[in-house]
Amino acid sequence: MADEKSGADQHRRKVLRAALWGGGLGGLGALGGIAARKTAGDPPAARKPPLGPEFSYDVSRFQASDPELVQWHEVTRFDAGFERPRNLALAPGGDLLVCGDGGVRRFDAGGGELGFVAIDGPVHAVAGLADGGLLAGRPDGVERIGPDGGLAAVWELDGVLPVSLAVAEGRVYLADAGGRVVRVLDHDGRTLGVIGERDPDRGVEGFVVPSPYFCVRLAADGLLRIANPGKHRIGAWTQDGTLELSWGRPSYAVDGFCGCCNPVSFALLPDGGYVTGEKGLPRVKTYDDRGDFTGIVAGPGDFPDYLKAAQAGRPKAASAGIYVEADAAGRVFVLDSLGGTLRVMRRKEESDG
């Protein structure tokens, strides 16, 4: 039994590492229609032909945004410093941290680069620390970087695939796309527990994470907000693992989340609302603190590279994530991982300052 479990763990790590390095699993039903899968290695005669056009779902009407719902405008955009940036975070001092293959870059809110930390391999999650250092999540572990930019510690977490990090006093919350749980660690990397592990006896259904996008945030009310992307929902959890409430629904309509797994990213606004980022049908939207849709930050038409990739039959590129952050001044930061840029957005009625 132990050997079987070990083999299963190794297979899970292999599959999810391939997904992480390759840019994501599936998620393009929103744009590419539905087609029969081909199995690598099958002889040509055994492969099924694509389904006819009558089985395709035309989502072109969802690619245009109602101008009256677009409540934000772009103040500036700048190069994120990576060919394929993978995530971003807002540091306690207000700096932006962007991670990708080979390290983490630090920017000010206007796009001025403040520093670079080299890290071997792909970095899929980053979080700033109160002392000016940071945490960088990579396959099978987390590196703690000191305020001087040097390596302070390595947390080896075999089989864990960190794709989002949230820092609290005495605790770090790590969204593990491999285990499909949020892991609770202390600030030395020791495991304190897990949140969301499937437990039918307690009525815990578990997180559905079909692709390596899984977001966790700590809100001002002390509750964690955790995406359940395969169920198209965001939940509010106590820090010891009790689900208090959740919201969201599967839909191609602008107020819902579509595809295999969305939202891939979200951030908390100063008023307690949410800003969300999606893949497949690339959209950035806002919701109030109850989860009711309030407006569009950026629609599919603002991300032409994604639509072109879908039309060209490049599903991995077209399903790259749109990552978001928000600061206390009301700005929203949108990381375009396919275009390699970071946009600074403000509400239309606000000044550009």
N, C-alpha and C positions, 0 to 999 in steps of 0.2 A: 504493500500500500504506500509506504514511504517513497519507494522508487517511482511509482506511478505519479504521485503528487509532485515529485521533483521533476519528472519529465514534463508534466503539464505546465509547471511554472516556467521551465526553460522554453517550452513552445510559446507560451504567452509572451515572454520577454522578447523572443525572436520576432514574433508577429508585430508587436507594438513598437519595437525599435525600428523595424522596417517602415512602419507607418509614420513614425516621428521623423525619421531621416528623409522619407520620401515626400513629406508634406501633407499627409492626411489620408484618411480612408474614405472613399465614396463621398456621400453627401451631395451629389450633383443631380439627384432626381429632380430637383427644382428647375434645372435648366436644360438638361440633356435628354429629357424624355425617358422612356423605359426601354431597355434592350436586354436580350438574353445574354448571360455571361458566357464567356469562352473559357475553357479550362486549359491552362498551359500544359502542353505535352500531348493533348488529345490529337489523334489523327484528324486531318481535315474533314473526312467523311463523318466523324462523330460530332463535329461542332454544329450547334444549332444556328440557323441564320437569324439575323435580327428580326424582331417583331415588326409588323407592318406599321405604317403611319397612323393607323386607326388606334394603336395602343399608346401613342405618344401624347403627352399632356402639354398643351401650349400654354406657357406661362408668360408670354410676351406682354400681356396686359398688366402683369404685376411689376414689370420692369420700369414703368413710368410712375413718377411720384406726383401726387396731387400738390400743386404749388401752394395751396392754402394750408397744407399740413407741414410744409417745410419751414420750420421756425428758427433755423440756425443758419449762419453763414460762415464761410471760411475766412479767417483772419490772415493766416499764413500757412505755408507748408515747407518742410525741409527734408533733406535726405536723412534717412534713419541710420545710415552708416553701414548697412549690411545688404548684401545682394538679396537675402531672404531673411528679414527680421522675423523673430518668432514670438515675441511678447513684449509687454512694457509694464512699468509700474511707476507710481508717483512716490518719491522718497519723502521722508518726514519733513525735510527742509524745503520741499517744493521742486526739487530737480526731477527730471524725467530719466528713467532707466530703461534702455532698450537692449534686449538680448538677441543673440543670433548665433550662428556657427562661429566659434572661436572667441566668444567673450561678451562683455557688456559695455555699452557706451552710456555716458552720462551727459545730459543736455540741460541747459536752462530752458525756461518756458518759451523763449523766443527762438530756440533752435541753435543757440551757441553751444558747441561741444566743450565740455568741461573735463573730460577724461575718458580713458579706455582701460579696461581690465581684461587681460588676455586669459582665456580659460580653454583648456584643451577639449575639443569636441563640441557638439551642439549644446546650446543652453536654451531650455524651453520655458523656464520660469525665473523670475527675479523679484526681489523685494528689498526695499531699503530698510536700514536699521537706524535707531535713534542716535548711535554714536558716529554716524556718517559712513559706516560700512554697508555691506549688502550680503544677501544670500542669493546664490545662483544654483538653480536646479538643473541637473543634467541626468541622463539615464543612469540609474543605480546609485544616485547620491546627490548631495548638496554640498557646495563649497561656500564656506563663510569667508568673506573678504573683509579685512580690517579697514579702518578709515584712511590708512596710508596706501591702500590699494594692494597690499600684500596678502598672501594666503594665510588666514588665521586658523582654519580648521577644515577638515574634510569629514562629512558625515556619510559613511558608507551605508547604503540602504539597498541591499541586493534585491533585485526584482521590482524595485519601486521606480515609477516613471513620473517624476514631478512635472506638472504642466501649469500649476498655479500655486502661489504662496501668499499667506496672510500672516502678519506678525502681531502678536499681542504681548502684554506684559507676562513674561515667564513662559509663553507658549508660541509655537509656530504651527500653523495649519497648512498642511501640504495636500493638494489635490493630486491623488495618485491615479492616473489613467489606466495603469496596468491592473491594480487591485480594485479599481472602481469604488474607492473609499477615500475619505479625507482622513489623513493620519495626523495625530496630535503629537507633537514633539516638544521637548524642552529646548532651551537655547544652547544646549550642548549636543543636540541631535538625538537624545534618548527618546524612545517611543513611550508615550504616556497612555495612548489609547487610539481608537479609531471611531469615526463617525460615519453612519450610513451603511454599515455592514448588514447584508440581508439577514433578517431574522423573522421568519413567518410567525413564530410564537409571540413575538412582541409587536407584530403588525408592521415591521420595517421591510418595505419592498426592496430597498436597495437602489443604488444609482444605476441608470442605464447610460453607458458611455460607449457608443459604437465606434467612435473615432477619438483621436487624442486631443480632445478639447473638453476642458472640465475646470470650471472657475469657482474660486472661493474668495470671499471678501468678509472683513469684519466691520460691522456697522456701528454707528455711534450709540445705538441702544444696547450694545453689548452682545447682540445676537450675530451669529454667522449667517451670511447669505451664500447659498451654494446652488449652482446650476445643476439641474438633472436633465442634461441635453437630449437624451433619447426620449424623454417624456415631455420635452418642450416646456419645462417649468423652472422656476426659481423658488427655493424654499428658505425659510427662516428657521435656523436651528440654534438651540442653546449650545453653549460651549462644551457641555458634557454629553451632547448627542441626542437631544430630543427635538423632533420636528414640531414647530409651533404652527406654521401655516405655509402654504405654497400657492403660487399663481402661475398662469400661462396656459396657452392652448395651442394645439397644432393647427396651422392654417397658412395658406399662401397669402391670405389677406394681410393688409399692412399691420393690423393689431396682433397678429399671431406669429408663430415661429414655424418655418417649414423645413423640408429636407429630413435627413436621417437624424439630425442632432443639432439643435440650436436652442438658446444662444450659445455661441462658443466663448463669448466674453461679455462681461458686464461690469459696470462701476456704479458707485453710489453718488448721487448728486447732493449738494448742500441742503436741499429741502427734504431729503429723505427718499426722493424718487430714484429712478434707475435710468441709466443709458446702456443700451445693449448693442452688441456687434454680432453679425450673422455671416455665415458662409453659404455657398451655393447660390443663393439669391442675395447678393451682398447688400446689407442694409444696416444703418445705424439709427436707432429709434429711442424715444424716451417714454417712460411710464411713471405714474405717480407712486406714492408709497403703498398703495393698495394693489398695484399691478395693473391699473387701467391705462391704456394707451393715451399718450398726450401729444405726440408729434414726431416728425422726422428730422434727424440731424443730417443724414446723407442717404440718398437712395441708390438703387442699382445703376442709374445713369451716371452717377458720380464715380463709378469704378469701372470704366470701360475695359480695362485689361482683363477683368474677370469674365465679362461677357464675351470678349474676343476669344479667350482661352476655351470657354465652353463651346462656342461655335466651331472652333478649330479641333474639337475632340481631345482636349487636354484636361481631363477631369481632375487630376491632382492639383494642377495650377488653379483651375477655376474654383476649387473648394478650399483654397487657402483661407485662413481665418482673418477676420477683421477684429482687431483688438482695441479696447477703449479704456480711457482713464478720465477722471474728472477731479478738478481741484476746488478749494474753498472759494475761489474767486468766480466760480461759475463757468470756467472754461472746460470744454471737452476736448480731449486729445484722441485722435483716431489714427491708429497704426495700420497702414495698408501693407500687408505682408507680401503681396504679389508685386505691387508697384515700388516697394521699398521706401515709402515716404511716411512722414508723420505730419498730420494736419492739426492745426489749432482752430477750434470752432467756438463761436459765441452766439448767444441768442440775438436775433435780428434787432431787437429793441435796445440792446446794450451797446455801449461804445466799444471801440476796438482797444481800449487801454488795458 
